[in-house]
Amino acid sequence: MRIISKRTLRAFWTTYPEVENQLLGWYKIMETGKYNNTSDVLDGFSYSRAIGTNRYVFKIKGNQYRLVVQINFDLQTVWIRFVGTHLQYDRIDALTI
């Protein structure tokens, strides 16, 4: 999968260095994986859930942080829409961000 953009993750872990390893782990798994549908994503990431059309929320570091992405399976592309603390996540609309 092509992930847009790692820079977003890097900026976040600069502020929250305790989450760097978990975000890098997610990135490496997603980047090397081949996901054709929602079921593939949910099977590959037990700590994720689908929301809306092609949007997914990943619990990071024991649910202390959240990552929201949008996936286009045809293009094999992942767009990072949000990364933040659980409290920050509660303040956004993950379907429209």
Backbone torsions as a table, in degrees:
resi	resn	phi	psi	omega
1	MET	NA	144.2	174.1
2	ARG	-94.1	128.0	-175.7
3	ILE	-112.1	128.3	179.8
4	ILE	-117.9	110.1	0.5
5	SER	-137.0	145.4	179.3
6	LYS	-63.9	-26.8	179.4
7	ARG	-57.3	-36.6	177.9
8	THR	-62.1	-44.5	178.4
9	LEU	-65.1	-43.9	-178.8
10	ARG	-61.2	-41.9	178.2
11	ALA	-62.1	-37.9	-179.6
12	PHE	-69.0	-46.6	-177.4
13	TRP	-73.9	-12.2	170.9
14	THR	-66.7	-38.0	178.2
15	THR	-81.4	-35.1	-178.3
16	TYR	-123.0	75.1	-174.0
17	PRO	-62.7	-21.1	-179.8
18	GLU	-67.2	-12.3	-177.4
19	VAL	-106.5	0.3	-176.5
20	GLU	-56.5	-50.2	-177.0
21	ASN	-61.9	-39.1	-179.6
22	GLN	-68.6	-40.5	178.4
23	LEU	-68.7	-39.5	176.2
24	LEU	-64.2	-38.9	176.9
25	GLY	-62.2	-45.9	177.0
26	TRP	-59.4	-45.0	-178.0
27	TYR	-59.2	-47.9	-177.8
28	LYS	-64.2	-41.5	178.9
29	ILE	-65.5	-45.6	-178.8
30	MET	-66.3	-41.4	-177.3
31	GLU	-64.1	-37.7	-176.5
32	THR	-91.0	-9.2	-177.8
33	GLY	-84.1	163.3	174.6
34	LYS	-123.5	110.4	-176.9
35	TYR	-116.8	123.1	-176.6
36	ASN	-103.8	-13.4	-177.8
37	ASN	-165.0	176.2	-178.8
38	THR	-58.0	-41.3	-178.9
39	SER	-58.9	-40.4	178.7
40	ASP	-61.8	-41.7	-179.8
41	VAL	-66.0	-48.3	-177.9
42	LEU	-66.1	-33.9	176.0
43	ASP	-69.3	-35.8	-177.9
44	GLY	-78.9	-24.4	-177.1
45	PHE	-132.6	94.0	-177.0
46	SER	-66.2	-17.6	-179.3
47	TYR	-97.8	29.2	179.5
48	SER	-124.4	165.6	172.7
49	ARG	-150.0	151.8	178.5
50	ALA	-87.8	138.5	173.8
51	ILE	-133.9	132.8	178.4
52	GLY	60.6	-158.5	-178.5
53	THR	-90.5	113.0	176.5
54	ASN	60.9	25.6	175.0
55	ARG	-112.0	141.7	-177.3
56	TYR	-137.4	143.0	176.1
57	VAL	-114.4	129.2	178.3
58	PHE	-113.6	131.1	174.6
59	LYS	-84.5	125.8	-176.8
60	ILE	-115.7	137.1	177.7
61	LYS	53.6	61.1	175.7
62	GLY	64.8	31.6	177.5
63	ASN	73.3	14.7	174.2
64	GLN	-75.3	-24.9	-177.9
65	TYR	-130.9	157.8	178.8
66	ARG	-130.5	144.7	177.2
67	LEU	-126.3	125.5	178.6
68	VAL	-113.9	128.6	178.8
69	VAL	-131.4	160.7	172.3
70	GLN	-119.4	132.2	-175.8
71	ILE	-118.7	132.8	170.6
72	ASN	-108.6	106.0	-176.0
73	PHE	-67.9	-35.9	179.9
74	ASP	-62.4	-41.1	-180.0
75	LEU	-90.0	-6.5	-177.0
76	GLN	54.1	48.8	-176.3
77	THR	-126.0	138.3	177.8
78	VAL	-119.0	125.0	175.6
79	TRP	-105.6	121.8	176.1
80	ILE	-76.9	119.0	-177.3
81	ARG	-99.6	-28.7	-177.8
82	PHE	-163.3	141.5	167.0
83	VAL	-140.4	131.2	-177.4
84	GLY	-171.5	179.8	176.9
85	THR	-71.8	166.2	178.0
86	HIS	-60.0	-40.7	178.8
87	LEU	-63.2	-43.2	177.3
88	GLN	-63.4	-39.6	178.2
89	TYR	-60.8	-39.7	-179.9
90	ASP	-62.7	-18.9	-177.2
91	ARG	-94.6	-2.4	-178.2
92	ILE	-111.9	166.9	170.1
93	ASP	-103.2	100.9	-174.1
94	ALA	-63.4	-19.0	179.5
95	LEU	-79.4	-20.8	-175.4
96	THR	-119.0	-10.4	-177.7
97	ILE	-68.9	NA	NA
